[in-house]
């Protein structure tokens, strides 16, 4: 098979492009007319969503630069970030993100730069706005003493531009009650939550952290009296398991609830905090795996106090509760066994913890250690040298700590795995393939072999009628292979 560089050029000349979505978010249980703007959209035929709960009731191209659609959101649609592409007669657009939230949408109305003249909004509403250069937006709500006021902002998560937002809640005397720049739970986005100290008006302020901004700095601001914990403990369990979890970091105080983990999901999973006032607009992340849970038992600050667990494999759950805290766990293993010991904290759970992890023998002597193997999280490949008991120690890299420094350590057998992908033609633009009827399309499929080697045969099962493919064996010394699709 011969693949020429002209393939990329010819495809990009007719491929539709998506540049903006208005509004940039939708409300659960509602129908909303949405405008998708970009280029080469006159022949738009379909919206491609990547998660359930979203239905297109009507789609109508406006001109080459825009298409309108009536999108229906199911009452149980997952809240948070979603993705969409536009399919036209000539191809499939780039991917763009939007959000689904619990509240009705309120567009920002300028001018609202003056603190003394903020835009009035109702509690439990979502503001769609934009921060221009040196722009500061103000919104005001009324609250009773003891009522929770929570503001969560989606900015960088929308994926429009490198927007670093800043958020604050102020009282009517312009005293700052809470502020947020980068929050570990939301990566580089922000959240503020307070309990109103008195009856009155409270102003929510939004700006770019360095007073920058432009027309691409779009945000969605969820203002309500809903709970907004910053951590959940324990941070995972087994598929289908019912857990009693503690929600940590909410302005109204800690609380517990019963949750049931999905039976057919393994890996990362989002849990939504909920009480009689509402539901959080984005999830707290946990892990779902077949490993037996073990919880730390304080005090476990020294090897002699290590929390006893059981034989590996297993999952260890704990909190670095205060600055300088070190947690120790004890487990047993047999000679010749091999485990990947991975700490899930900053990367998956969005915990503030920057973990440092060590494996020690029963006497407390170090065997192996790691700081940042998976981003700021730790990973150790541990080959058990002899039958017996071993210790795992966890602490924060800067010796910090707090009630929301939650972590989960999975001691799992080393197993082979395979990561398949399609290399990007353009950086940050996910690869898609459009195969016109009576024509062909080619690409490279990539493979990352983990804990094994050997030849691969790439196959595509359950293709639509009329679609065929050709490919070659991927030899052990290669990580990609050409694939040719043909449409009848």
BALOFI-740896 format. One record per residue (C-alpha): residue in one letter; y negated, x, z negated; residue number from 1. Coordinates in Angstrom, 1 decimal, always signed. Layout:
(node 'a'; (Y; X; Z); NUM)
...
This chain:
(node 'x'; (+0.0; +0.0; +0.0); 1)
(node 'x'; (-3.5; +1.2; +0.8); 2)
(node 'x'; (-6.5; +0.2; -1.2); 3)
(node 'x'; (-10.0; +0.9; +0.2); 4)
(node 'x'; (-13.3; +1.1; -1.8); 5)
(node 'x'; (-14.7; -1.6; +0.5); 6)
(node 'x'; (-12.6; -4.1; -1.4); 7)
(node 'x'; (-15.0; -3.9; -4.4); 8)
(node 'x'; (-18.1; -4.1; -2.1); 9)
(node 'x'; (-16.9; -7.1; -0.2); 10)
(node 'x'; (-15.9; -9.0; -3.4); 11)
(node 'x'; (-19.2; -8.3; -5.2); 12)
(node 'x'; (-21.2; -9.6; -2.2); 13)
(node 'x'; (-19.9; -13.2; -2.6); 14)
(node 'x'; (-18.9; -13.2; -6.3); 15)
(node 'x'; (-21.0; -15.6; -8.4); 16)
(node 'x'; (-23.1; -14.2; -11.2); 17)
(node 'x'; (-23.9; -15.9; -14.5); 18)
(node 'x'; (-27.1; -14.8; -16.2); 19)
(node 'x'; (-28.0; -17.5; -18.8); 20)
(node 'x'; (-26.7; -20.7; -20.5); 21)
(node 'x'; (-29.1; -23.4; -21.8); 22)
(node 'x'; (-28.6; -24.5; -24.4); 23)
(node 'x'; (-26.7; -21.5; -25.8); 24)
(node 'x'; (-24.7; -23.6; -28.2); 25)
(node 'x'; (-23.1; -27.0; -28.5); 26)
(node 'x'; (-22.4; -29.4; -31.4); 27)
(node 'x'; (-18.9; -30.4; -32.4); 28)
(node 'x'; (-17.9; -34.0; -31.4); 29)
(node 'x'; (-20.8; -34.4; -28.9); 30)
(node 'x'; (-21.4; -34.4; -25.2); 31)
(node 'x'; (-24.2; -32.1; -24.0); 32)
(node 'x'; (-25.7; -31.4; -20.6); 33)
(node 'x'; (-25.7; -27.6; -20.1); 34)
(node 'x'; (-27.4; -25.6; -17.3); 35)
(node 'x'; (-25.7; -22.4; -16.1); 36)
(node 'x'; (-28.1; -20.1; -14.3); 37)
(node 'x'; (-27.4; -17.1; -12.1); 38)
(node 'x'; (-26.7; -16.4; -8.5); 39)
(node 'x'; (-24.4; -17.7; -5.7); 40)
(node 'x'; (-23.6; -20.8; -7.7); 41)
(node 'x'; (-24.3; -23.4; -5.0); 42)
(node 'x'; (-20.5; -23.8; -4.4); 43)
(node 'x'; (-19.6; -24.2; -8.1); 44)
(node 'x'; (-16.4; -26.1; -8.6); 45)
(node 'x'; (-15.2; -25.5; -12.2); 46)
(node 'x'; (-16.0; -24.1; -15.6); 47)
(node 'x'; (-13.3; -21.9; -17.1); 48)
(node 'x'; (-13.1; -22.0; -20.9); 49)
(node 'x'; (-10.9; -19.7; -23.0); 50)
(node 'x'; (-10.2; -22.0; -25.9); 51)
(node 'x'; (-9.2; -25.6; -26.4); 52)
(node 'x'; (-11.5; -28.4; -27.4); 53)
(node 'x'; (-14.0; -28.1; -24.5); 54)
(node 'x'; (-13.9; -30.5; -21.5); 55)
(node 'x'; (-16.1; -30.8; -18.5); 56)
(node 'x'; (-16.9; -34.5; -17.7); 57)
(node 'x'; (-19.2; -33.7; -14.7); 58)
(node 'x'; (-20.3; -30.7; -12.8); 59)
(node 'x'; (-23.1; -30.6; -10.3); 60)
(node 'x'; (-24.6; -27.6; -8.5); 61)
(node 'x'; (-28.4; -27.8; -8.5); 62)
(node 'x'; (-29.0; -24.9; -6.1); 63)
(node 'x'; (-27.9; -21.4; -5.4); 64)
(node 'x'; (-29.2; -20.3; -8.8); 65)
(node 'x'; (-28.1; -23.1; -11.1); 66)
(node 'x'; (-25.3; -25.6; -11.9); 67)
(node 'x'; (-25.4; -28.4; -14.4); 68)
(node 'x'; (-22.4; -29.7; -16.3); 69)
(node 'x'; (-21.7; -32.4; -18.9); 70)
(node 'x'; (-19.6; -30.6; -21.5); 71)
(node 'x'; (-17.7; -32.6; -24.2); 72)
(node 'x'; (-16.8; -30.8; -27.5); 73)
(node 'x'; (-13.9; -32.2; -29.5); 74)
(node 'x'; (-14.5; -33.0; -33.2); 75)
(node 'x'; (-11.9; -30.3; -34.1); 76)
(node 'x'; (-13.0; -27.7; -31.7); 77)
(node 'x'; (-13.1; -24.2; -33.3); 78)
(node 'x'; (-16.6; -23.3; -34.5); 79)
(node 'x'; (-18.2; -19.9; -33.6); 80)
(node 'x'; (-18.3; -17.9; -30.4); 81)
(node 'x'; (-16.7; -19.2; -27.2); 82)
(node 'x'; (-16.6; -17.8; -23.7); 83)
(node 'x'; (-17.0; -19.4; -20.2); 84)
(node 'x'; (-17.0; -18.4; -16.5); 85)
(node 'x'; (-18.1; -20.4; -13.5); 86)
(node 'x'; (-15.6; -20.7; -10.6); 87)
(node 'x'; (-17.0; -21.3; -7.2); 88)
(node 'x'; (-15.5; -21.5; -3.7); 89)
(node 'x'; (-16.1; -17.8; -3.3); 90)
(node 'x'; (-15.0; -16.4; -6.6); 91)
(node 'x'; (-15.2; -16.3; -10.4); 92)
(node 'x'; (-18.4; -15.3; -12.3); 93)
(node 'x'; (-18.8; -12.8; -15.1); 94)
(node 'x'; (-18.0; -14.0; -18.6); 95)
(node 'x'; (-20.8; -15.3; -20.9); 96)
(node 'x'; (-20.6; -16.5; -24.5); 97)
(node 'x'; (-22.0; -19.5; -26.3); 98)
(node 'x'; (-21.4; -21.1; -29.7); 99)
(node 'x'; (-20.0; -24.3; -31.1); 100)
(node 'x'; (-21.5; -25.4; -34.5); 101)
(node 'x'; (-21.5; -28.4; -36.9); 102)
(node 'x'; (-25.1; -29.4; -36.6); 103)
(node 'x'; (-27.4; -31.1; -34.1); 104)
(node 'x'; (-29.5; -28.8; -32.0); 105)
(node 'x'; (-33.3; -28.4; -32.5); 106)
(node 'x'; (-35.2; -26.3; -29.9); 107)
(node 'x'; (-37.8; -23.9; -31.3); 108)
(node 'x'; (-41.3; -25.1; -30.7); 109)
(node 'x'; (-44.1; -22.5; -30.4); 110)
(node 'x'; (-46.5; -21.7; -31.9); 111)
(node 'x'; (-44.7; -21.1; -35.2); 112)
(node 'x'; (-45.8; -17.5; -35.8); 113)
(node 'x'; (-48.2; -18.4; -38.6); 114)
(node 'x'; (-46.5; -18.6; -42.0); 115)
(node 'x'; (-48.9; -21.4; -43.0); 116)
(node 'x'; (-47.9; -23.5; -39.9); 117)
(node 'x'; (-44.1; -23.3; -39.7); 118)
(node 'x'; (-42.0; -25.6; -37.5); 119)
(node 'x'; (-40.6; -28.5; -39.7); 120)
(node 'x'; (-36.8; -28.9; -39.4); 121)
(node 'x'; (-34.3; -31.0; -41.2); 122)
(node 'x'; (-31.7; -29.5; -43.5); 123)
(node 'x'; (-28.3; -29.2; -41.7); 124)
(node 'x'; (-29.6; -28.5; -38.2); 125)
(node 'x'; (-29.3; -25.6; -35.7); 126)
(node 'x'; (-32.4; -24.1; -34.1); 127)
(node 'x'; (-32.1; -22.5; -30.7); 128)
(node 'x'; (-34.9; -20.0; -30.3); 129)
(node 'x'; (-36.0; -16.8; -28.8); 130)
(node 'x'; (-37.8; -13.8; -30.3); 131)
(node 'x'; (-40.4; -12.2; -27.9); 132)
(node 'x'; (-42.1; -8.9; -28.5); 133)
(node 'x'; (-43.7; -8.8; -32.0); 134)
(node 'x'; (-42.8; -12.4; -32.4); 135)
(node 'x'; (-42.1; -13.9; -35.9); 136)
(node 'x'; (-40.7; -17.4; -36.0); 137)
(node 'x'; (-41.1; -19.6; -39.1); 138)
(node 'x'; (-39.2; -22.8; -40.0); 139)
(node 'x'; (-39.6; -25.0; -43.1); 140)
(node 'x'; (-37.2; -27.2; -45.0); 141)
(node 'x'; (-37.4; -29.2; -48.2); 142)
(node 'x'; (-34.9; -28.8; -51.0); 143)
(node 'x'; (-34.3; -30.0; -54.5); 144)
(node 'x'; (-33.9; -27.7; -57.5); 145)
(node 'x'; (-30.3; -26.5; -57.6); 146)
(node 'x'; (-29.6; -27.3; -54.0); 147)
(node 'x'; (-28.0; -24.5; -51.9); 148)
(node 'x'; (-30.0; -23.4; -48.8); 149)
(node 'x'; (-28.0; -21.3; -46.3); 150)
(node 'x'; (-29.3; -19.8; -43.1); 151)
(node 'x'; (-26.9; -18.0; -40.8); 152)
(node 'x'; (-28.1; -16.5; -37.5); 153)
(node 'x'; (-26.2; -15.8; -34.3); 154)
(node 'x'; (-28.1; -13.2; -32.2); 155)
(node 'x'; (-26.2; -10.1; -31.2); 156)
(node 'x'; (-23.0; -12.1; -31.3); 157)
(node 'x'; (-24.2; -14.1; -28.3); 158)
(node 'x'; (-23.9; -11.0; -26.2); 159)
(node 'x'; (-27.2; -11.4; -24.3); 160)
(node 'x'; (-28.8; -8.1; -25.2); 161)
(node 'x'; (-29.0; -5.5; -28.0); 162)
(node 'x'; (-30.9; -7.8; -30.3); 163)
(node 'x'; (-31.1; -6.6; -34.0); 164)
(node 'x'; (-32.3; -9.7; -35.9); 165)
(node 'x'; (-33.9; -10.0; -39.3); 166)
(node 'x'; (-33.8; -13.1; -41.5); 167)
(node 'x'; (-35.5; -14.1; -44.7); 168)
(node 'x'; (-36.0; -17.2; -47.0); 169)
(node 'x'; (-39.4; -17.4; -48.7); 170)
(node 'x'; (-40.9; -19.9; -51.1); 171)
(node 'x'; (-44.2; -21.7; -50.4); 172)
(node 'x'; (-46.1; -18.8; -52.2); 173)
(node 'x'; (-44.6; -16.4; -49.6); 174)
(node 'x'; (-42.4; -14.7; -52.1); 175)
(node 'x'; (-39.2; -13.5; -50.5); 176)
(node 'x'; (-36.2; -15.0; -52.2); 177)
(node 'x'; (-33.5; -13.5; -49.9); 178)
(node 'x'; (-33.5; -11.3; -46.8); 179)
(node 'x'; (-30.9; -9.9; -44.5); 180)
(node 'x'; (-30.8; -7.4; -41.7); 181)
(node 'x'; (-27.2; -6.3; -41.0); 182)
(node 'x'; (-24.4; -8.2; -42.8); 183)
(node 'x'; (-20.9; -6.8; -42.8); 184)
(node 'x'; (-19.4; -10.3; -42.4); 185)
(node 'x'; (-21.5; -10.9; -39.3); 186)
(node 'x'; (-21.7; -7.3; -38.0); 187)
(node 'x'; (-25.3; -6.9; -36.9); 188)
(node 'x'; (-26.3; -10.5; -37.4); 189)
(node 'x'; (-27.7; -11.9; -40.6); 190)
(node 'x'; (-27.3; -14.5; -43.3); 191)
(node 'x'; (-29.3; -15.6; -46.3); 192)
(node 'x'; (-28.2; -18.0; -49.0); 193)
(node 'x'; (-30.0; -19.1; -52.2); 194)
(node 'x'; (-29.9; -21.9; -54.8); 195)
(node 'x'; (-33.4; -23.5; -54.8); 196)
(node 'x'; (-35.1; -22.6; -58.0); 197)
(node 'x'; (-37.4; -25.7; -57.9); 198)
(node 'x'; (-38.2; -28.7; -55.8); 199)
(node 'x'; (-40.3; -27.8; -52.8); 200)
(node 'x'; (-40.6; -26.3; -49.4); 201)
(node 'x'; (-38.8; -23.2; -48.3); 202)
(node 'x'; (-39.6; -21.1; -45.2); 203)
(node 'x'; (-37.0; -19.4; -43.0); 204)
(node 'x'; (-38.4; -16.4; -41.1); 205)
(node 'x'; (-36.8; -14.9; -38.0); 206)
(node 'x'; (-37.8; -11.7; -36.2); 207)
(node 'x'; (-36.5; -8.6; -34.6); 208)
(node 'x'; (-35.9; -5.9; -37.3); 209)
(node 'x'; (-38.4; -3.5; -35.7); 210)
(node 'x'; (-40.8; -6.3; -34.4); 211)
(node 'x'; (-39.5; -5.9; -30.9); 212)
(node 'x'; (-38.0; -8.6; -28.7); 213)
(node 'x'; (-38.0; -10.1; -25.3); 214)
(node 'x'; (-36.9; -13.2; -23.4); 215)
(node 'x'; (-33.3; -12.2; -23.8); 216)
(node 'x'; (-33.4; -12.2; -27.6); 217)
(node 'x'; (-31.9; -15.7; -27.9); 218)
(node 'x'; (-30.6; -16.8; -31.3); 219)
(node 'x'; (-28.9; -19.8; -32.9); 220)
(node 'x'; (-30.0; -20.4; -36.5); 221)
(node 'x'; (-27.8; -22.7; -38.7); 222)
(node 'x'; (-29.8; -24.0; -41.7); 223)
(node 'x'; (-28.1; -26.2; -44.2); 224)
(node 'x'; (-26.6; -26.6; -47.6); 225)
(node 'x'; (-23.1; -25.6; -46.5); 226)
(node 'x'; (-21.1; -22.9; -48.3); 227)
(node 'x'; (-21.3; -19.4; -47.0); 228)
(node 'x'; (-18.9; -17.0; -48.8); 229)
(node 'x'; (-18.9; -13.4; -47.7); 230)
(node 'x'; (-15.2; -12.8; -48.5); 231)
(node 'x'; (-11.9; -14.5; -49.2); 232)
(node 'x'; (-9.0; -13.3; -51.4); 233)
(node 'x'; (-6.2; -12.7; -50.8); 234)
(node 'x'; (-7.0; -11.6; -47.3); 235)
(node 'x'; (-3.8; -12.8; -45.6); 236)
(node 'x'; (-0.3; -14.2; -45.9); 237)
(node 'x'; (+2.8; -15.1; -43.9); 238)
(node 'x'; (+2.9; -17.6; -41.0); 239)
(node 'x'; (+2.9; -21.2; -42.3); 240)
(node 'x'; (+2.4; -20.1; -45.9); 241)
(node 'x'; (+0.2; -22.2; -48.2); 242)
(node 'x'; (-2.2; -20.0; -50.1); 243)
(node 'x'; (-4.6; -20.6; -53.0); 244)
(node 'x'; (-7.6; -18.5; -51.9); 245)
(node 'x'; (-10.8; -17.5; -53.8); 246)
(node 'x'; (-14.0; -17.7; -51.9); 247)
(node 'x'; (-16.3; -14.9; -53.0); 248)
(node 'x'; (-20.1; -14.3; -52.5); 249)
(node 'x'; (-21.4; -17.8; -52.1); 250)
(node 'x'; (-24.8; -18.5; -53.6); 251)
(node 'x'; (-23.4; -21.5; -55.4); 252)
(node 'x'; (-20.7; -19.4; -57.1); 253)
(node 'x'; (-17.0; -18.6; -56.5); 254)
(node 'x'; (-14.6; -21.4; -55.8); 255)
(node 'x'; (-10.9; -21.8; -54.8); 256)
(node 'x'; (-9.1; -24.0; -52.3); 257)
(node 'x'; (-5.7; -24.4; -50.7); 258)
(node 'x'; (-5.3; -23.2; -47.2); 259)
(node 'x'; (-2.3; -23.3; -44.9); 260)
(node 'x'; (-1.9; -20.4; -42.5); 261)
(node 'x'; (-0.8; -21.2; -38.9); 262)
(node 'x'; (+2.9; -21.1; -38.3); 263)
(node 'x'; (+2.6; -19.8; -34.7); 264)
(node 'x'; (+0.0; -17.1; -35.1); 265)
(node 'x'; (+0.4; -13.5; -36.0); 266)
(node 'x'; (-2.5; -11.1; -36.4); 267)
(node 'x'; (-6.2; -12.0; -37.1); 268)
(node 'x'; (-7.1; -15.5; -38.1); 269)
(node 'x'; (-10.3; -17.2; -39.2); 270)
(node 'x'; (-10.6; -19.5; -42.2); 271)
(node 'x'; (-13.6; -21.8; -42.7); 272)
(node 'x'; (-15.1; -22.4; -46.1); 273)
(node 'x'; (-15.8; -26.1; -46.8); 274)
(node 'x'; (-17.0; -28.3; -49.7); 275)
(node 'x'; (-18.5; -31.7; -50.1); 276)
(node 'x'; (-21.8; -30.5; -48.6); 277)
(node 'x'; (-20.5; -29.0; -45.3); 278)
(node 'x'; (-18.6; -26.3; -43.6); 279)
(node 'x'; (-19.5; -22.7; -42.7); 280)
(node 'x'; (-20.4; -22.3; -39.0); 281)
(node 'x'; (-18.3; -19.1; -38.6); 282)
(node 'x'; (-15.1; -18.0; -40.2); 283)
(node 'x'; (-14.0; -15.5; -42.8); 284)
(node 'x'; (-11.2; -13.4; -41.3); 285)
(node 'x'; (-7.7; -12.9; -42.7); 286)
(node 'x'; (-4.4; -11.4; -41.5); 287)
(node 'x'; (-1.3; -13.4; -40.8); 288)
(node 'x'; (+1.9; -11.3; -40.8); 289)
(node 'x'; (+5.6; -11.7; -41.8); 290)
(node 'x'; (+5.1; -9.2; -44.7); 291)
(node 'x'; (+5.6; -10.3; -48.3); 292)
(node 'x'; (+2.3; -10.4; -50.2); 293)
(node 'x'; (+1.6; -8.3; -53.3); 294)
(node 'x'; (-1.7; -8.6; -55.3); 295)
(node 'x'; (-3.3; -5.9; -57.4); 296)
(node 'x'; (-3.0; -6.2; -61.1); 297)
(node 'x'; (-5.9; -4.7; -63.1); 298)
(node 'x'; (-6.2; -2.2; -64.6); 299)
(node 'x'; (-4.8; -0.1; -61.8); 300)
(node 'x'; (-7.4; +2.7; -61.7); 301)
(node 'x'; (-5.0; +5.6; -62.3); 302)
(node 'x'; (-1.6; +6.6; -61.0); 303)
(node 'x'; (+0.0; +5.7; -64.3); 304)
(node 'x'; (-1.5; +2.2; -64.0); 305)
(node 'x'; (-0.4; +1.6; -60.4); 306)
(node 'x'; (+0.3; -2.1; -59.6); 307)
(node 'x'; (+4.0; -2.4; -59.2); 308)
(node 'x'; (+5.0; -4.2; -56.0); 309)
(node 'x'; (+8.5; -3.7; -54.5); 310)
(node 'x'; (+10.3; -2.1; -51.6); 311)
(node 'x'; (+8.5; -1.6; -48.3); 312)
(node 'x'; (+7.7; -3.3; -45.9); 313)
(node 'x'; (+5.0; -5.3; -47.7); 314)
(node 'x'; (+1.3; -6.2; -47.7); 315)
(node 'x'; (-1.0; -5.1; -50.6); 316)
(node 'x'; (-4.2; -7.1; -51.4); 317)
(node 'x'; (-7.0; -6.0; -53.6); 318)
(node 'x'; (-10.8; -5.6; -54.2); 319)
(node 'x'; (-12.8; -2.5; -54.9); 320)
(node 'x'; (-14.7; -4.5; -57.5); 321)
(node 'x'; (-17.3; -2.0; -58.7); 322)
(node 'x'; (-18.8; +1.4; -57.7); 323)
(node 'x'; (-16.3; +4.2; -58.4); 324)
(node 'x'; (-13.3; +1.9; -58.5); 325)
(node 'x'; (-10.0; +3.3; -57.2); 326)
(node 'x'; (-6.9; +1.0; -56.8); 327)
(node 'x'; (-3.4; +2.3; -57.0); 328)
(node 'x'; (-0.2; +0.6; -55.9); 329)
(node 'x'; (+3.4; +1.6; -56.4); 330)
(node 'x'; (+6.2; +0.8; -53.8); 331)
(node 'x'; (+9.7; +2.1; -53.1); 332)
(node 'x'; (+11.1; +3.4; -49.8); 333)
(node 'x'; (+14.2; +5.2; -48.5); 334)
(node 'x'; (+14.5; +8.6; -46.8); 335)
(node 'x'; (+14.2; +8.5; -43.1); 336)
(node 'x'; (+12.2; +5.2; -42.9); 337)
(node 'x'; (+8.9; +5.4; -41.1); 338)
(node 'x'; (+5.9; +3.2; -41.8); 339)
(node 'x'; (+2.4; +2.6; -40.4); 340)
(node 'x'; (+0.3; +2.1; -43.5); 341)
(node 'x'; (-3.0; +0.5; -42.4); 342)
(node 'x'; (-5.9; -0.7; -44.4); 343)
(node 'x'; (-7.7; -3.8; -43.0); 344)
(node 'x'; (-11.2; -4.0; -44.3); 345)
(node 'x'; (-14.4; -3.4; -42.3); 346)
(node 'x'; (-12.9; -3.8; -38.8); 347)
(node 'x'; (-10.8; -7.0; -39.2); 348)
(node 'x'; (-11.9; -8.7; -42.5); 349)
(node 'x'; (-15.6; -7.7; -42.1); 350)
(node 'x'; (-15.6; -6.4; -45.6); 351)
(node 'x'; (-18.3; -3.9; -46.6); 352)
(node 'x'; (-15.5; -1.5; -47.7); 353)
(node 'x'; (-15.3; +1.9; -45.8); 354)
(node 'x'; (-11.8; +2.7; -47.0); 355)
(node 'x'; (-10.3; +6.1; -47.9); 356)
(node 'x'; (-6.6; +5.9; -48.3); 357)
(node 'x'; (-4.0; +8.3; -49.7); 358)
(node 'x'; (-0.2; +8.3; -50.1); 359)
(node 'x'; (+1.1; +10.1; -53.2); 360)
(node 'x'; (+4.5; +10.8; -54.7); 361)
(node 'x'; (+5.6; +9.2; -58.0); 362)
(node 'x'; (+3.9; +12.1; -60.0); 363)
(node 'x'; (+0.6; +11.5; -58.3); 364)
(node 'x'; (+0.6; +14.5; -55.9); 365)
(node 'x'; (-0.9; +13.9; -52.5); 366)
(node 'x'; (+1.3; +13.6; -49.4); 367)
(node 'x'; (-1.0; +12.2; -46.8); 368)
(node 'x'; (-4.5; +10.8; -46.5); 369)
(node 'x'; (-7.0; +9.2; -44.0); 370)
(node 'x'; (-10.6; +8.1; -43.8); 371)
(node 'x'; (-11.5; +6.7; -40.4); 372)
(node 'x'; (-8.5; +6.3; -38.1); 373)
(node 'x'; (-9.3; +2.8; -36.7); 374)
(node 'x'; (-13.1; +2.7; -36.8); 375)
(node 'x'; (-14.0; +2.8; -40.5); 376)
(node 'x'; (-10.6; +1.6; -41.5); 377)
(node 'x'; (-7.7; +3.9; -42.6); 378)
(node 'x'; (-4.2; +4.4; -41.0); 379)
(node 'x'; (-1.4; +6.7; -42.1); 380)
(node 'x'; (+1.9; +7.3; -40.3); 381)
(node 'x'; (+4.3; +7.9; -43.2); 382)
(node 'x'; (+7.8; +9.4; -42.7); 383)
(node 'x'; (+9.6; +8.9; -46.1); 384)
(node 'x'; (+10.8; +12.3; -47.2); 385)
(node 'x'; (+13.3; +11.0; -49.9); 386)
(node 'x'; (+14.5; +7.9; -51.7); 387)
(node 'x'; (+12.1; +6.9; -54.4); 388)
(node 'x'; (+8.8; +5.5; -55.5); 389)
(node 'x'; (+5.5; +6.3; -53.8); 390)
(node 'x'; (+1.8; +5.5; -54.6); 391)
(node 'x'; (-1.0; +4.3; -52.4); 392)
(node 'x'; (-4.6; +4.9; -53.5); 393)
(node 'x'; (-7.7; +3.1; -52.1); 394)
(node 'x'; (-11.4; +3.7; -52.6); 395)
(node 'x'; (-14.7; +3.4; -50.8); 396)
(node 'x'; (-15.9; +6.5; -48.9); 397)
(node 'x'; (-19.3; +6.5; -50.7); 398)
(node 'x'; (-17.7; +5.3; -54.0); 399)
(node 'x'; (-19.4; +1.9; -53.6); 400)
(node 'x'; (-17.9; -1.4; -54.6); 401)
(node 'x'; (-18.5; -5.0; -55.3); 402)
(node 'x'; (-16.8; -8.4; -55.6); 403)
(node 'x'; (-16.7; -8.8; -51.8); 404)
(node 'x'; (-15.1; -5.4; -51.1); 405)
(node 'x'; (-11.9; -7.0; -50.2); 406)
(node 'x'; (-9.0; -5.2; -48.4); 407)
(node 'x'; (-5.5; -5.7; -47.2); 408)
(node 'x'; (-3.0; -2.8; -46.7); 409)
(node 'x'; (+0.0; -3.5; -44.5); 410)
(node 'x'; (+3.0; -1.2; -45.0); 411)
(node 'x'; (+4.8; -2.1; -41.8); 412)
(node 'x'; (+7.8; -0.5; -39.9); 413)
(node 'x'; (+6.9; +1.6; -36.9); 414)
(node 'x'; (+7.7; -0.5; -33.8); 415)
(node 'x'; (+7.2; +0.0; -30.1); 416)
(node 'x'; (+4.3; -1.9; -28.5); 417)
(node 'x'; (+2.7; -2.2; -25.1); 418)
(node 'x'; (-1.0; -2.9; -24.3); 419)
(node 'x'; (-1.5; -4.2; -20.8); 420)
(node 'x'; (-4.9; -4.4; -19.2); 421)
(node 'x'; (-7.1; -4.6; -16.0); 422)
(node 'x'; (-9.6; -1.7; -15.8); 423)
(node 'x'; (-13.2; -2.7; -15.4); 424)
(node 'x'; (-14.8; -2.3; -12.0); 425)
(node 'x'; (-18.2; -2.5; -13.7); 426)
(node 'x'; (-18.8; -1.3; -17.3); 427)
(node 'x'; (-18.8; -4.2; -19.8); 428)
(node 'x'; (-17.8; -6.7; -17.1); 429)
(node 'x'; (-14.2; -7.9; -17.6); 430)
(node 'x'; (-12.1; -7.7; -14.5); 431)
(node 'x'; (-11.1; -11.0; -12.7); 432)
(node 'x'; (-9.2; -11.5; -9.5); 433)
(node 'x'; (-10.0; -14.2; -6.9); 434)
(node 'x'; (-7.3; -14.8; -4.2); 435)
(node 'x'; (-8.6; -16.9; -1.3); 436)
(node 'x'; (-6.0; -19.0; +0.6); 437)
(node 'x'; (-4.5; -17.0; +3.4); 438)
(node 'x'; (-5.8; -13.8; +2.0); 439)
(node 'x'; (-5.0; -11.0; -0.4); 440)
(node 'x'; (-6.5; -9.2; -3.4); 441)
(node 'x'; (-5.6; -5.9; -5.0); 442)
(node 'x'; (-6.2; -4.3; -8.4); 443)
(node 'x'; (-4.8; -1.7; -10.8); 444)
(node 'x'; (-2.8; -2.8; -13.8); 445)
(node 'x'; (-3.0; -0.4; -16.8); 446)
(node 'x'; (-0.5; +0.1; -19.6); 447)
(node 'x'; (-0.8; +1.8; -23.0); 448)
(node 'x'; (+2.7; +2.7; -24.4); 449)
(node 'x'; (+2.7; +3.0; -28.2); 450)
(node 'x'; (+5.7; +4.6; -30.0); 451)
(node 'x'; (+7.8; +4.8; -26.9); 452)
(node 'x'; (+8.0; +6.2; -23.3); 453)
(node 'x'; (+9.7; +5.5; -20.1); 454)
(node 'x'; (+9.3; +3.6; -16.8); 455)
(node 'x'; (+7.8; +0.1; -16.6); 456)
(node 'x'; (+8.3; -2.7; -14.2); 457)
(node 'x'; (+5.2; -5.0; -14.1); 458)
(node 'x'; (+6.0; -8.7; -13.5); 459)
(node 'x'; (+3.9; -11.9; -13.2); 460)
(node 'x'; (+5.8; -14.9; -14.3); 461)
(node 'x'; (+5.0; -18.6; -13.6); 462)
(node 'x'; (+2.5; -18.0; -10.8); 463)
(node 'x'; (+1.1; -21.0; -9.1); 464)
(node 'x'; (+2.9; -22.2; -6.0); 465)
(node 'x'; (+2.0; -20.2; -2.9); 466)
(node 'x'; (+1.0; -17.0; -4.8); 467)
(node 'x'; (+3.1; -13.9; -4.4); 468)
(node 'x'; (+2.7; -10.3; -5.6); 469)
(node 'x'; (+3.9; -6.8; -4.7); 470)
(node 'x'; (+3.9; -3.8; -7.0); 471)
(node 'x'; (+5.6; -0.5; -7.6); 472)
(node 'x'; (+7.5; +0.8; -10.7); 473)
(node 'x'; (+5.2; +2.4; -13.2); 474)
(node 'x'; (+6.7; +5.8; -13.9); 475)
(node 'x'; (+6.8; +7.3; -17.3); 476)
(node 'x'; (+4.1; +9.8; -16.4); 477)
(node 'x'; (+1.6; +7.1; -15.2); 478)
(node 'x'; (-0.6; +4.6; -17.1); 479)
(node 'x'; (-1.5; +2.4; -14.1); 480)
(node 'x'; (+0.0; +0.8; -11.1); 481)
(node 'x'; (-1.4; -1.0; -8.0); 482)
(node 'x'; (-0.7; -4.7; -7.6); 483)
(node 'x'; (-1.3; -6.8; -4.5); 484)
(node 'x'; (-1.6; -10.6; -4.7); 485)
(node 'x'; (-1.2; -12.8; -1.7); 486)
(node 'x'; (-2.1; -16.5; -1.3); 487)
(node 'x'; (-0.4; -18.7; +1.3); 488)
